[in-house]
Amino acid sequence: MQSAPVVARPQRARIIAYVLAVVVVVVFTLIAFGLHGKTGDGPGYFQRGDQAAMIGLGLCAAAGILLMTRPRVEADAQGVRVRNIIGSYDLPWDVVRAVTFGRGAPWLTLDLQDDERVAVMAVQMSDKDYAVKAARALRALHTASRTPAAVDPKAVVE
């Protein structure tokens, strides 16, 4: 029997990132519209370009915050694909020694055969039950890849 494919993304971190990105853009836009008149005791004046730059900075900051929504893990019988904030990995199950989610660890890790560890930021402790279900599903796929099973030729995998 083949296990169903697993796809997991962080839940709380995504919601927080989306809300925070909107708040940052709104705050920077409000600040931009507040920039007018003299720049202080000097001879300069705020221009439209200053306002546009401030809004642009807000958009850049929001884009940086939205990088937190990037983590994702996809796994099937062949292997696991991990996409973190920066960087990604495509690993067959035979190079994965263990799927661990240690006490107090912020996210799940894959222990590799060469004693390396790959953080799976898509499965975060802050997601509680969702994270536990994703970790169990990944462990089941890992275990299934280690155990030779009879393959049903009529089985259809989508």
MODELLER restraints for C-alpha pairs under 7 A, 6 or more apart:
rsr = mdl.restraints
at = mdl.atoms
rsr.add(forms.Gaussian(group=physical.xy_distance, feature=features.Distance(at['CA:1:A'], at['CA:151:A']), mean=6.89, stdev=0.5))
rsr.add(forms.Gaussian(group=physical.xy_distance, feature=features.Distance(at['CA:3:A'], at['CA:77:A']), mean=6.99, stdev=0.5))
rsr.add(forms.Gaussian(group=physical.xy_distance, feature=features.Distance(at['CA:3:A'], at['CA:141:A']), mean=6.18, stdev=0.5))
rsr.add(forms.Gaussian(group=physical.xy_distance, feature=features.Distance(at['CA:4:A'], at['CA:76:A']), mean=6.92, stdev=0.5))
rsr.add(forms.Gaussian(group=physical.xy_distance, feature=features.Distance(at['CA:5:A'], at['CA:75:A']), mean=5.62, stdev=0.5))
rsr.add(forms.Gaussian(group=physical.xy_distance, feature=features.Distance(at['CA:5:A'], at['CA:76:A']), mean=4.45, stdev=0.5))
rsr.add(forms.Gaussian(group=physical.xy_distance, feature=features.Distance(at['CA:6:A'], at['CA:74:A']), mean=5.54, stdev=0.5))
rsr.add(forms.Gaussian(group=physical.xy_distance, feature=features.Distance(at['CA:6:A'], at['CA:75:A']), mean=5.04, stdev=0.5))
rsr.add(forms.Gaussian(group=physical.xy_distance, feature=features.Distance(at['CA:6:A'], at['CA:76:A']), mean=6.40, stdev=0.5))
rsr.add(forms.Gaussian(group=physical.xy_distance, feature=features.Distance(at['CA:6:A'], at['CA:137:A']), mean=6.72, stdev=0.5))
rsr.add(forms.Gaussian(group=physical.xy_distance, feature=features.Distance(at['CA:6:A'], at['CA:138:A']), mean=6.94, stdev=0.5))
rsr.add(forms.Gaussian(group=physical.xy_distance, feature=features.Distance(at['CA:7:A'], at['CA:73:A']), mean=5.65, stdev=0.5))
rsr.add(forms.Gaussian(group=physical.xy_distance, feature=features.Distance(at['CA:7:A'], at['CA:74:A']), mean=4.48, stdev=0.5))
rsr.add(forms.Gaussian(group=physical.xy_distance, feature=features.Distance(at['CA:7:A'], at['CA:75:A']), mean=6.56, stdev=0.5))
rsr.add(forms.Gaussian(group=physical.xy_distance, feature=features.Distance(at['CA:8:A'], at['CA:72:A']), mean=5.79, stdev=0.5))
rsr.add(forms.Gaussian(group=physical.xy_distance, feature=features.Distance(at['CA:8:A'], at['CA:73:A']), mean=5.35, stdev=0.5))
rsr.add(forms.Gaussian(group=physical.xy_distance, feature=features.Distance(at['CA:8:A'], at['CA:74:A']), mean=6.68, stdev=0.5))
rsr.add(forms.Gaussian(group=physical.xy_distance, feature=features.Distance(at['CA:8:A'], at['CA:122:A']), mean=6.10, stdev=0.5))
rsr.add(forms.Gaussian(group=physical.xy_distance, feature=features.Distance(at['CA:8:A'], at['CA:123:A']), mean=6.72, stdev=0.5))
rsr.add(forms.Gaussian(group=physical.xy_distance, feature=features.Distance(at['CA:8:A'], at['CA:134:A']), mean=6.55, stdev=0.5))
rsr.add(forms.Gaussian(group=physical.xy_distance, feature=features.Distance(at['CA:9:A'], at['CA:71:A']), mean=6.16, stdev=0.5))
rsr.add(forms.Gaussian(group=physical.xy_distance, feature=features.Distance(at['CA:9:A'], at['CA:72:A']), mean=4.73, stdev=0.5))
rsr.add(forms.Gaussian(group=physical.xy_distance, feature=features.Distance(at['CA:9:A'], at['CA:73:A']), mean=6.67, stdev=0.5))
rsr.add(forms.Gaussian(group=physical.xy_distance, feature=features.Distance(at['CA:9:A'], at['CA:122:A']), mean=4.60, stdev=0.5))
rsr.add(forms.Gaussian(group=physical.xy_distance, feature=features.Distance(at['CA:9:A'], at['CA:123:A']), mean=6.57, stdev=0.5))
rsr.add(forms.Gaussian(group=physical.xy_distance, feature=features.Distance(at['CA:10:A'], at['CA:122:A']), mean=4.80, stdev=0.5))
rsr.add(forms.Gaussian(group=physical.xy_distance, feature=features.Distance(at['CA:10:A'], at['CA:123:A']), mean=5.89, stdev=0.5))
rsr.add(forms.Gaussian(group=physical.xy_distance, feature=features.Distance(at['CA:10:A'], at['CA:124:A']), mean=6.24, stdev=0.5))
rsr.add(forms.Gaussian(group=physical.xy_distance, feature=features.Distance(at['CA:10:A'], at['CA:127:A']), mean=6.96, stdev=0.5))
rsr.add(forms.Gaussian(group=physical.xy_distance, feature=features.Distance(at['CA:11:A'], at['CA:127:A']), mean=6.21, stdev=0.5))
rsr.add(forms.Gaussian(group=physical.xy_distance, feature=features.Distance(at['CA:12:A'], at['CA:127:A']), mean=6.25, stdev=0.5))
rsr.add(forms.Gaussian(group=physical.xy_distance, feature=features.Distance(at['CA:14:A'], at['CA:68:A']), mean=6.78, stdev=0.5))
rsr.add(forms.Gaussian(group=physical.xy_distance, feature=features.Distance(at['CA:14:A'], at['CA:69:A']), mean=5.00, stdev=0.5))
rsr.add(forms.Gaussian(group=physical.xy_distance, feature=features.Distance(at['CA:17:A'], at['CA:65:A']), mean=5.95, stdev=0.5))
rsr.add(forms.Gaussian(group=physical.xy_distance, feature=features.Distance(at['CA:17:A'], at['CA:66:A']), mean=5.86, stdev=0.5))
rsr.add(forms.Gaussian(group=physical.xy_distance, feature=features.Distance(at['CA:17:A'], at['CA:68:A']), mean=6.41, stdev=0.5))
rsr.add(forms.Gaussian(group=physical.xy_distance, feature=features.Distance(at['CA:17:A'], at['CA:69:A']), mean=6.78, stdev=0.5))
rsr.add(forms.Gaussian(group=physical.xy_distance, feature=features.Distance(at['CA:18:A'], at['CA:66:A']), mean=6.68, stdev=0.5))
rsr.add(forms.Gaussian(group=physical.xy_distance, feature=features.Distance(at['CA:21:A'], at['CA:62:A']), mean=4.40, stdev=0.5))
rsr.add(forms.Gaussian(group=physical.xy_distance, feature=features.Distance(at['CA:21:A'], at['CA:65:A']), mean=6.03, stdev=0.5))
rsr.add(forms.Gaussian(group=physical.xy_distance, feature=features.Distance(at['CA:21:A'], at['CA:66:A']), mean=6.71, stdev=0.5))
rsr.add(forms.Gaussian(group=physical.xy_distance, feature=features.Distance(at['CA:24:A'], at['CA:58:A']), mean=6.02, stdev=0.5))
rsr.add(forms.Gaussian(group=physical.xy_distance, feature=features.Distance(at['CA:24:A'], at['CA:62:A']), mean=6.28, stdev=0.5))
rsr.add(forms.Gaussian(group=physical.xy_distance, feature=features.Distance(at['CA:25:A'], at['CA:58:A']), mean=4.88, stdev=0.5))
rsr.add(forms.Gaussian(group=physical.xy_distance, feature=features.Distance(at['CA:25:A'], at['CA:59:A']), mean=5.88, stdev=0.5))
rsr.add(forms.Gaussian(group=physical.xy_distance, feature=features.Distance(at['CA:25:A'], at['CA:62:A']), mean=6.49, stdev=0.5))
rsr.add(forms.Gaussian(group=physical.xy_distance, feature=features.Distance(at['CA:28:A'], at['CA:54:A']), mean=6.19, stdev=0.5))
rsr.add(forms.Gaussian(group=physical.xy_distance, feature=features.Distance(at['CA:28:A'], at['CA:55:A']), mean=5.64, stdev=0.5))
rsr.add(forms.Gaussian(group=physical.xy_distance, feature=features.Distance(at['CA:28:A'], at['CA:58:A']), mean=5.13, stdev=0.5))
rsr.add(forms.Gaussian(group=physical.xy_distance, feature=features.Distance(at['CA:29:A'], at['CA:55:A']), mean=5.21, stdev=0.5))
rsr.add(forms.Gaussian(group=physical.xy_distance, feature=features.Distance(at['CA:32:A'], at['CA:51:A']), mean=4.50, stdev=0.5))
rsr.add(forms.Gaussian(group=physical.xy_distance, feature=features.Distance(at['CA:32:A'], at['CA:54:A']), mean=5.49, stdev=0.5))
rsr.add(forms.Gaussian(group=physical.xy_distance, feature=features.Distance(at['CA:32:A'], at['CA:55:A']), mean=6.30, stdev=0.5))
rsr.add(forms.Gaussian(group=physical.xy_distance, feature=features.Distance(at['CA:33:A'], at['CA:51:A']), mean=6.50, stdev=0.5))
rsr.add(forms.Gaussian(group=physical.xy_distance, feature=features.Distance(at['CA:35:A'], at['CA:46:A']), mean=6.10, stdev=0.5))
rsr.add(forms.Gaussian(group=physical.xy_distance, feature=features.Distance(at['CA:35:A'], at['CA:51:A']), mean=6.58, stdev=0.5))
rsr.add(forms.Gaussian(group=physical.xy_distance, feature=features.Distance(at['CA:36:A'], at['CA:46:A']), mean=5.11, stdev=0.5))
rsr.add(forms.Gaussian(group=physical.xy_distance, feature=features.Distance(at['CA:37:A'], at['CA:45:A']), mean=5.41, stdev=0.5))
rsr.add(forms.Gaussian(group=physical.xy_distance, feature=features.Distance(at['CA:37:A'], at['CA:46:A']), mean=5.76, stdev=0.5))
rsr.add(forms.Gaussian(group=physical.xy_distance, feature=features.Distance(at['CA:38:A'], at['CA:44:A']), mean=5.84, stdev=0.5))
rsr.add(forms.Gaussian(group=physical.xy_distance, feature=features.Distance(at['CA:38:A'], at['CA:45:A']), mean=4.30, stdev=0.5))
rsr.add(forms.Gaussian(group=physical.xy_distance, feature=features.Distance(at['CA:38:A'], at['CA:46:A']), mean=6.30, stdev=0.5))
rsr.add(forms.Gaussian(group=physical.xy_distance, feature=features.Distance(at['CA:39:A'], at['CA:45:A']), mean=5.30, stdev=0.5))
rsr.add(forms.Gaussian(group=physical.xy_distance, feature=features.Distance(at['CA:39:A'], at['CA:46:A']), mean=6.24, stdev=0.5))
rsr.add(forms.Gaussian(group=physical.xy_distance, feature=features.Distance(at['CA:67:A'], at['CA:85:A']), mean=5.96, stdev=0.5))
rsr.add(forms.Gaussian(group=physical.xy_distance, feature=features.Distance(at['CA:68:A'], at['CA:85:A']), mean=6.05, stdev=0.5))
rsr.add(forms.Gaussian(group=physical.xy_distance, feature=features.Distance(at['CA:70:A'], at['CA:84:A']), mean=6.39, stdev=0.5))
rsr.add(forms.Gaussian(group=physical.xy_distance, feature=features.Distance(at['CA:70:A'], at['CA:85:A']), mean=5.48, stdev=0.5))
rsr.add(forms.Gaussian(group=physical.xy_distance, feature=features.Distance(at['CA:71:A'], at['CA:83:A']), mean=5.13, stdev=0.5))
rsr.add(forms.Gaussian(group=physical.xy_distance, feature=features.Distance(at['CA:71:A'], at['CA:84:A']), mean=4.30, stdev=0.5))
rsr.add(forms.Gaussian(group=physical.xy_distance, feature=features.Distance(at['CA:71:A'], at['CA:85:A']), mean=5.56, stdev=0.5))
rsr.add(forms.Gaussian(group=physical.xy_distance, feature=features.Distance(at['CA:71:A'], at['CA:121:A']), mean=5.79, stdev=0.5))
rsr.add(forms.Gaussian(group=physical.xy_distance, feature=features.Distance(at['CA:71:A'], at['CA:122:A']), mean=4.80, stdev=0.5))
rsr.add(forms.Gaussian(group=physical.xy_distance, feature=features.Distance(at['CA:72:A'], at['CA:82:A']), mean=6.10, stdev=0.5))
rsr.add(forms.Gaussian(group=physical.xy_distance, feature=features.Distance(at['CA:72:A'], at['CA:83:A']), mean=5.09, stdev=0.5))
rsr.add(forms.Gaussian(group=physical.xy_distance, feature=features.Distance(at['CA:72:A'], at['CA:84:A']), mean=6.63, stdev=0.5))
rsr.add(forms.Gaussian(group=physical.xy_distance, feature=features.Distance(at['CA:72:A'], at['CA:122:A']), mean=4.83, stdev=0.5))
rsr.add(forms.Gaussian(group=physical.xy_distance, feature=features.Distance(at['CA:73:A'], at['CA:81:A']), mean=5.63, stdev=0.5))
rsr.add(forms.Gaussian(group=physical.xy_distance, feature=features.Distance(at['CA:73:A'], at['CA:82:A']), mean=4.57, stdev=0.5))
rsr.add(forms.Gaussian(group=physical.xy_distance, feature=features.Distance(at['CA:73:A'], at['CA:83:A']), mean=6.14, stdev=0.5))
rsr.add(forms.Gaussian(group=physical.xy_distance, feature=features.Distance(at['CA:73:A'], at['CA:122:A']), mean=5.99, stdev=0.5))
rsr.add(forms.Gaussian(group=physical.xy_distance, feature=features.Distance(at['CA:74:A'], at['CA:80:A']), mean=5.75, stdev=0.5))
rsr.add(forms.Gaussian(group=physical.xy_distance, feature=features.Distance(at['CA:74:A'], at['CA:81:A']), mean=5.12, stdev=0.5))
rsr.add(forms.Gaussian(group=physical.xy_distance, feature=features.Distance(at['CA:74:A'], at['CA:82:A']), mean=6.61, stdev=0.5))
rsr.add(forms.Gaussian(group=physical.xy_distance, feature=features.Distance(at['CA:75:A'], at['CA:81:A']), mean=6.11, stdev=0.5))
rsr.add(forms.Gaussian(group=physical.xy_distance, feature=features.Distance(at['CA:76:A'], at['CA:141:A']), mean=6.77, stdev=0.5))
rsr.add(forms.Gaussian(group=physical.xy_distance, feature=features.Distance(at['CA:77:A'], at['CA:141:A']), mean=6.24, stdev=0.5))
rsr.add(forms.Gaussian(group=physical.xy_distance, feature=features.Distance(at['CA:77:A'], at['CA:145:A']), mean=6.31, stdev=0.5))
rsr.add(forms.Gaussian(group=physical.xy_distance, feature=features.Distance(at['CA:78:A'], at['CA:92:A']), mean=5.95, stdev=0.5))
rsr.add(forms.Gaussian(group=physical.xy_distance, feature=features.Distance(at['CA:78:A'], at['CA:93:A']), mean=6.44, stdev=0.5))
rsr.add(forms.Gaussian(group=physical.xy_distance, feature=features.Distance(at['CA:79:A'], at['CA:91:A']), mean=5.57, stdev=0.5))
rsr.add(forms.Gaussian(group=physical.xy_distance, feature=features.Distance(at['CA:79:A'], at['CA:92:A']), mean=3.98, stdev=0.5))
rsr.add(forms.Gaussian(group=physical.xy_distance, feature=features.Distance(at['CA:79:A'], at['CA:93:A']), mean=4.67, stdev=0.5))
rsr.add(forms.Gaussian(group=physical.xy_distance, feature=features.Distance(at['CA:80:A'], at['CA:90:A']), mean=6.03, stdev=0.5))
rsr.add(forms.Gaussian(group=physical.xy_distance, feature=features.Distance(at['CA:80:A'], at['CA:91:A']), mean=5.32, stdev=0.5))
rsr.add(forms.Gaussian(group=physical.xy_distance, feature=features.Distance(at['CA:80:A'], at['CA:92:A']), mean=6.25, stdev=0.5))
rsr.add(forms.Gaussian(group=physical.xy_distance, feature=features.Distance(at['CA:80:A'], at['CA:93:A']), mean=6.82, stdev=0.5))
rsr.add(forms.Gaussian(group=physical.xy_distance, feature=features.Distance(at['CA:81:A'], at['CA:89:A']), mean=5.65, stdev=0.5))
rsr.add(forms.Gaussian(group=physical.xy_distance, feature=features.Distance(at['CA:81:A'], at['CA:90:A']), mean=4.41, stdev=0.5))
rsr.add(forms.Gaussian(group=physical.xy_distance, feature=features.Distance(at['CA:81:A'], at['CA:91:A']), mean=6.19, stdev=0.5))
rsr.add(forms.Gaussian(group=physical.xy_distance, feature=features.Distance(at['CA:82:A'], at['CA:88:A']), mean=5.43, stdev=0.5))
rsr.add(forms.Gaussian(group=physical.xy_distance, feature=features.Distance(at['CA:82:A'], at['CA:89:A']), mean=5.05, stdev=0.5))
rsr.add(forms.Gaussian(group=physical.xy_distance, feature=features.Distance(at['CA:82:A'], at['CA:90:A']), mean=6.41, stdev=0.5))
rsr.add(forms.Gaussian(group=physical.xy_distance, feature=features.Distance(at['CA:82:A'], at['CA:120:A']), mean=6.36, stdev=0.5))
rsr.add(forms.Gaussian(group=physical.xy_distance, feature=features.Distance(at['CA:83:A'], at['CA:89:A']), mean=6.45, stdev=0.5))
rsr.add(forms.Gaussian(group=physical.xy_distance, feature=features.Distance(at['CA:84:A'], at['CA:120:A']), mean=6.83, stdev=0.5))
rsr.add(forms.Gaussian(group=physical.xy_distance, feature=features.Distance(at['CA:84:A'], at['CA:121:A']), mean=5.84, stdev=0.5))
rsr.add(forms.Gaussian(group=physical.xy_distance, feature=features.Distance(at['CA:93:A'], at['CA:142:A']), mean=6.32, stdev=0.5))
rsr.add(forms.Gaussian(group=physical.xy_distance, feature=features.Distance(at['CA:93:A'], at['CA:145:A']), mean=6.51, stdev=0.5))
rsr.add(forms.Gaussian(group=physical.xy_distance, feature=features.Distance(at['CA:95:A'], at['CA:112:A']), mean=5.60, stdev=0.5))
rsr.add(forms.Gaussian(group=physical.xy_distance, feature=features.Distance(at['CA:95:A'], at['CA:113:A']), mean=5.39, stdev=0.5))
rsr.add(forms.Gaussian(group=physical.xy_distance, feature=features.Distance(at['CA:96:A'], at['CA:110:A']), mean=6.43, stdev=0.5))
rsr.add(forms.Gaussian(group=physical.xy_distance, feature=features.Distance(at['CA:96:A'], at['CA:111:A']), mean=5.91, stdev=0.5))
rsr.add(forms.Gaussian(group=physical.xy_distance, feature=features.Distance(at['CA:96:A'], at['CA:112:A']), mean=4.42, stdev=0.5))
rsr.add(forms.Gaussian(group=physical.xy_distance, feature=features.Distance(at['CA:96:A'], at['CA:113:A']), mean=5.96, stdev=0.5))
rsr.add(forms.Gaussian(group=physical.xy_distance, feature=features.Distance(at['CA:97:A'], at['CA:111:A']), mean=5.39, stdev=0.5))
rsr.add(forms.Gaussian(group=physical.xy_distance, feature=features.Distance(at['CA:97:A'], at['CA:112:A']), mean=5.01, stdev=0.5))
rsr.add(forms.Gaussian(group=physical.xy_distance, feature=features.Distance(at['CA:97:A'], at['CA:113:A']), mean=5.31, stdev=0.5))
rsr.add(forms.Gaussian(group=physical.xy_distance, feature=features.Distance(at['CA:98:A'], at['CA:110:A']), mean=5.93, stdev=0.5))
rsr.add(forms.Gaussian(group=physical.xy_distance, feature=features.Distance(at['CA:98:A'], at['CA:111:A']), mean=5.05, stdev=0.5))
rsr.add(forms.Gaussian(group=physical.xy_distance, feature=features.Distance(at['CA:99:A'], at['CA:109:A']), mean=6.11, stdev=0.5))
rsr.add(forms.Gaussian(group=physical.xy_distance, feature=features.Distance(at['CA:99:A'], at['CA:110:A']), mean=4.80, stdev=0.5))
rsr.add(forms.Gaussian(group=physical.xy_distance, feature=features.Distance(at['CA:99:A'], at['CA:111:A']), mean=6.31, stdev=0.5))
rsr.add(forms.Gaussian(group=physical.xy_distance, feature=features.Distance(at['CA:99:A'], at['CA:139:A']), mean=5.90, stdev=0.5))
rsr.add(forms.Gaussian(group=physical.xy_distance, feature=features.Distance(at['CA:100:A'], at['CA:108:A']), mean=5.87, stdev=0.5))
rsr.add(forms.Gaussian(group=physical.xy_distance, feature=features.Distance(at['CA:100:A'], at['CA:109:A']), mean=5.34, stdev=0.5))
rsr.add(forms.Gaussian(group=physical.xy_distance, feature=features.Distance(at['CA:100:A'], at['CA:110:A']), mean=6.23, stdev=0.5))
rsr.add(forms.Gaussian(group=physical.xy_distance, feature=features.Distance(at['CA:101:A'], at['CA:107:A']), mean=6.65, stdev=0.5))
rsr.add(forms.Gaussian(group=physical.xy_distance, feature=features.Distance(at['CA:101:A'], at['CA:108:A']), mean=4.57, stdev=0.5))
rsr.add(forms.Gaussian(group=physical.xy_distance, feature=features.Distance(at['CA:101:A'], at['CA:109:A']), mean=6.28, stdev=0.5))
rsr.add(forms.Gaussian(group=physical.xy_distance, feature=features.Distance(at['CA:106:A'], at['CA:124:A']), mean=5.78, stdev=0.5))
rsr.add(forms.Gaussian(group=physical.xy_distance, feature=features.Distance(at['CA:106:A'], at['CA:125:A']), mean=5.32, stdev=0.5))
rsr.add(forms.Gaussian(group=physical.xy_distance, feature=features.Distance(at['CA:107:A'], at['CA:119:A']), mean=6.88, stdev=0.5))
rsr.add(forms.Gaussian(group=physical.xy_distance, feature=features.Distance(at['CA:107:A'], at['CA:120:A']), mean=6.21, stdev=0.5))
rsr.add(forms.Gaussian(group=physical.xy_distance, feature=features.Distance(at['CA:107:A'], at['CA:121:A']), mean=5.54, stdev=0.5))
rsr.add(forms.Gaussian(group=physical.xy_distance, feature=features.Distance(at['CA:107:A'], at['CA:123:A']), mean=5.56, stdev=0.5))
rsr.add(forms.Gaussian(group=physical.xy_distance, feature=features.Distance(at['CA:107:A'], at['CA:124:A']), mean=4.29, stdev=0.5))
rsr.add(forms.Gaussian(group=physical.xy_distance, feature=features.Distance(at['CA:107:A'], at['CA:125:A']), mean=5.62, stdev=0.5))
rsr.add(forms.Gaussian(group=physical.xy_distance, feature=features.Distance(at['CA:108:A'], at['CA:119:A']), mean=6.20, stdev=0.5))
rsr.add(forms.Gaussian(group=physical.xy_distance, feature=features.Distance(at['CA:108:A'], at['CA:120:A']), mean=5.21, stdev=0.5))
rsr.add(forms.Gaussian(group=physical.xy_distance, feature=features.Distance(at['CA:108:A'], at['CA:121:A']), mean=6.85, stdev=0.5))
rsr.add(forms.Gaussian(group=physical.xy_distance, feature=features.Distance(at['CA:108:A'], at['CA:123:A']), mean=5.76, stdev=0.5))
rsr.add(forms.Gaussian(group=physical.xy_distance, feature=features.Distance(at['CA:108:A'], at['CA:124:A']), mean=6.70, stdev=0.5))
rsr.add(forms.Gaussian(group=physical.xy_distance, feature=features.Distance(at['CA:109:A'], at['CA:117:A']), mean=6.36, stdev=0.5))
rsr.add(forms.Gaussian(group=physical.xy_distance, feature=features.Distance(at['CA:109:A'], at['CA:118:A']), mean=5.47, stdev=0.5))
rsr.add(forms.Gaussian(group=physical.xy_distance, feature=features.Distance(at['CA:109:A'], at['CA:119:A']), mean=4.48, stdev=0.5))
rsr.add(forms.Gaussian(group=physical.xy_distance, feature=features.Distance(at['CA:109:A'], at['CA:120:A']), mean=5.40, stdev=0.5))
rsr.add(forms.Gaussian(group=physical.xy_distance, feature=features.Distance(at['CA:110:A'], at['CA:117:A']), mean=5.59, stdev=0.5))
rsr.add(forms.Gaussian(group=physical.xy_distance, feature=features.Distance(at['CA:110:A'], at['CA:118:A']), mean=5.06, stdev=0.5))
rsr.add(forms.Gaussian(group=physical.xy_distance, feature=features.Distance(at['CA:110:A'], at['CA:119:A']), mean=6.48, stdev=0.5))
rsr.add(forms.Gaussian(group=physical.xy_distance, feature=features.Distance(at['CA:111:A'], at['CA:117:A']), mean=4.69, stdev=0.5))
rsr.add(forms.Gaussian(group=physical.xy_distance, feature=features.Distance(at['CA:111:A'], at['CA:118:A']), mean=6.62, stdev=0.5))
rsr.add(forms.Gaussian(group=physical.xy_distance, feature=features.Distance(at['CA:123:A'], at['CA:131:A']), mean=5.23, stdev=0.5))
rsr.add(forms.Gaussian(group=physical.xy_distance, feature=features.Distance(at['CA:123:A'], at['CA:134:A']), mean=6.84, stdev=0.5))
rsr.add(forms.Gaussian(group=physical.xy_distance, feature=features.Distance(at['CA:124:A'], at['CA:131:A']), mean=5.94, stdev=0.5))
rsr.add(forms.Gaussian(group=physical.xy_distance, feature=features.Distance(at['CA:125:A'], at['CA:131:A']), mean=6.20, stdev=0.5))
